[in-house]
């Protein structure tokens, strides 16, 4: 593939691809800066867009940024470069989470296939009921291999284990509903610009599961039990468990890249996905999620997969809010 010039339009496309990644509560906690001489994009944490009550250690923030880095890799390859990624490249600068250098031309055999670039523009979380039609074994194997290639593990547990994981998720949801500080934080981010967030349309929030099989997150803060409509979800959800061997900051970033690779590949296969994050926000529940992993691993995300209606798009920050103009060395 011929490399295109890094002009303003191409740079805008790269950043737009990066910010299409999922992030907890749609906080979009990232910031980008280009070093034009080194052809390197720095990816920084936007601390002001963190969630101190829900995500005090910043794990979810790192996972979100890792997902954005994967999208950036996809877009860089699409334009003909080879993305060279360094995670946590500067110990003295903890807000610098990654750098992506645009090197040479895209190498043959790159794992980032063209359909993944198309999928990143169409991937949206779907919190609606799925049909219950099984995910084919060959698709499961492909998703598992995608996560493995990013340094993570993806497994599809049996029905009894899925029930246990969903029960822990439901417990996390219950605790969230009883925690006034977390409820206020959630409402602030979903209220719109006045609260610091971008706001979410009612259709984005999705319905509640009338049968209680799937603990869908109540983004209304559980202030009104009838705030969301109820529908019957699939009785036996397909849940994939994404985990890493260690639980360091670099592992969170790798998990984010693995998560986005899985989500884009699932989108290319016309699968829908929603993320079950509630239990991960409570240390004891997070530990319990991974107790069945052999060997012991750290669960980083539960992914509900299936066939059903697409989720609506969520609003994105404008380019000027996430891109810092001007050159600064990031090497």
N, C-alpha and C positions, 0 to 999 in steps of 0.2 A: 504494500500500500504506500502510495506517495504521501510524504509528510506535507501538510498544509502550513502556511505561515501562521505564526502566533500573532494574529492581529486582534483588534478589539472584539470583533464578532466571534472569533474562535475562543478567546478567553471568556467571553460571556457565556458561550455554550458550555465550556468546561465547568464554570461555577454553577450554572443552572442545573447541570447534571448532578453535581455534588449535592446541592441542597434539595434535590428530589428524594433524598434518602429519608427513611423514617426516623423519628426522634420521640423520646418519651414526652407525652403531653404536647407534642408538636412544638417543643421549645426551640428547636433548631440552634443548638448551642455551639456554633462554629463560626470561624472567621478566617478569611483567606488573604494572603498577600503574595504577590509575584516578585521574585528576584529576576529581572529580565536578562541580566548578564549570565546567570547560571541556568536560566530556563527552569527555575524551581519554584513550585508553589508551596508555601508554608500553610499548614492547617493548624489553627489555634483554637483552644477552648474559649468560648465566650462565657466567662464565669457569671456574668450578670444574668445569663439565661439558664442558670442551673436551678436545681430544686433542693434547697438545703434541708427541708423536712422529709421529702420523699426519697431523695438520693444524696444523703449527706456525704458519702465517700466518693461520689462522682462516678460510680460504676456505670450507671445508665448513660451518663453523659459521654463516657469513653466509648461505650457500645454504639451510641448514636454517631459519634464522630468517625468511628471505624467504618460504619455503613457508608458514610459520605465519602470516605477515602476510597472504598471499593468503587463507588459510582465514578469518582474522578479517574480511577485507573481505567475503567471501561471507556470513558469519553476520550481520554488521552490516547488509548490504543485506536479508537475509532478514527482519530484525526491523523494517524500514521506514526505516532511516536511510541517508544517503549517506556512505560512508567516505571521509574526506579523509586521504590518507597522505602523510607527510613522511619521507623516508629520511635517516638521519644528520643529524637536525635541529640538533644542538648540537656544534660542533667541539671545545668544551672538555670534552665528556662522551663519550668514544669508546665507552663501553659502551651508550649509548642508541642503538640501531640504527634505531628507527622510532617514530613516533607515528601513531595512527589516531584521528581526531576523528569523532565521531558527529554529522554535520551534517544539519539539516533533515529532509526526507523523501527516500526513495529516488527517484532521477531516472528518468524514463522512458527506455527504451532501454539500461539498464545491461547490460553484457556478462555479468554473473554470473547466469546463468539458474538457475531453481529446481532443475533436475536436478543442478547442481553442488553445491548445498547437500546434497542427498540423497547424492551420490556421496562427499562427504568423510567420511561415517560408514562407508562400505563400502570405501574405497580401502585396500588392503594390498598390499605387495610380494609377488609370487609368484616364488619361486625354483625352481619346478617346470618340467618340460618343457612346451612349448607344442605345439599341433597342427601348426604349419607352414602353416596356412591363411593366405593373404595378407590384409594389412590393406587394405581398400578404398581406392581413390584418393581418394574424396570424404572419407573419414575422415582420411586423411593431410593433405589440404588444410586441413581444419578444425583439426587439431592445429597445423599450421604457422602458420595465421592467429592462433591463440590465443597462441602464443609471440611472434609479431610484435607483437601488441597490448601485450605486457608489456615490450617493448624488447629482445627476444632473437631469435635465429634458430634455427629447427628445420629440419633437412634429413634426408632419407632417402637415404643413399649407396647406390651399386650394390654388388653382391655382392663384387666384388674389393676395394673400399674397406672394406666391413664386415669382410672377412677380416683386413685390415691392422689395423683398430681392435681386433679381438678378440685379435690376436697381441700388440699392445701391452698390452692388459688382462691377458693371461696372463703377460706379463713382469712387470707390476706385482704380480700375485698371487705369482709366484715370489720376487720380492724381499721381499715382505711375509713370506713363509714363512721366509726366511733372516735376517730382522732380529729379533733376540731382543727388543729394546725394543718394537717394534711388536707382536710376538706377545703379550708380557706385557700391553701396554696393551689389546689387544683382549680377551684373556681376562678382564682385570679388569672391563671394562665389561659383559661378557656373563655374568659369574659370578653376578650377583644383588646384593642389597643389601650383602653383606659386602665386595664389591669396588667399590661405588659405583654400579653399574648396577642395572638392573631384572631382568636375566636374560632369556634367550630359551629357549622350549621347543624340543626337537629338531625338531619339525615346522616351526618357523619357519626353521631353518637351511637346510632343503631338501637335496636330494641333489646329488651330483657328476655331471657329464656323463661317461658312460662312453665316449663317442666323442671327447671333447675339443673339441667344436665351441664350447661356451659355457663360458668361464672363470668358473664360479660361485665366489663368494667362500667360502673355507673359514674360517668363524668359529671353528672349533675351534683355530685357530692352527697348523694343519698339524703338530701334535705327533704325530698318528697318521694315516698316509695312509688307513687304512680307517675313520676315525672316522665318515664320512658314507656312506650308501648310494649306489650308482651306478645311474643310469637313462640311457636314450638320449634326448637332447634333439633338438630340430629341427635338421636338417642345415644349413639356411640361415636363420639367425636374422634377424629384422627389427630393425634397430638405428637409432634416431633420434639425431642429434647436436645437442645444445643448445649454442649458443655466443653470445658477446657481442662487440661491437666492441672494447671496452676491458676491462681486467682490474683495475679498482679495487674498493674495498669496496662502493661503490654499485652497481657492475655485478654483484657477487656477490649482493646482495640482490634486484636485478631478475631475475637468473637463477633465484633461488629461487621468486619469484612466477611466472615463466614455467613453471618445472618443475611446480609444483603445478597451475597452470591446465591444462597438458597432461595430467597424471596424472588429474585429476578428470574432464576431458572424455573421456579414454580409458576411465575407469571407467564413465561414463555410456553409452558405446558397447559396454560389456561386454568391453572389452579388459583383459588383465592386463599388468602391467609389473614389471620389476625394474631396478635401477640398477647400472650397471657403473662403479665409482668408482676401481678399483685404480690405473689408469695416471695418474689425475689427482693422485695423492698423491706422484708423483715428478716433479720439475720437467722433466727431460729427456724423459720419456715424455709428460707433459702437452703440452709444446711439439710433440712429434712428432704427437700426435693432431690438432692443428690445421693441420698444414703443407699439407693439401690444400684448406683453406678459401680461396676466392677471392671477394672480397678476404680477406686474412688476418684471422682472428678467433680468439678465445680460447675453446676448448672448456670448458664448465662441467659437462657431464654426458653420459654415454651411457645411452640408455634402450632397453632391450629390450622389445619389444611383441609381443603375440600373443594367441591364444585358448587357454585352458587352465583348469586348476583355480585357484580363488582362493587367495591366500595367507592364512595365519592372522593373527589380530590380534596385535599386539605390546603388552606392558603399557605403561601410561601413568602418569606421575607424578600423584599426587593434587593437587587444586586448591591446597591449602595449601602445596605445595612449589613452585609456580610463580607464585602470586599474592601480591603484597605489599599488605597492607591498609593503609589510611590514605592521605590525600591528599597529593600533592606536585606542585608545578607542573611541567609538562613542556613548556610553550609556549616 
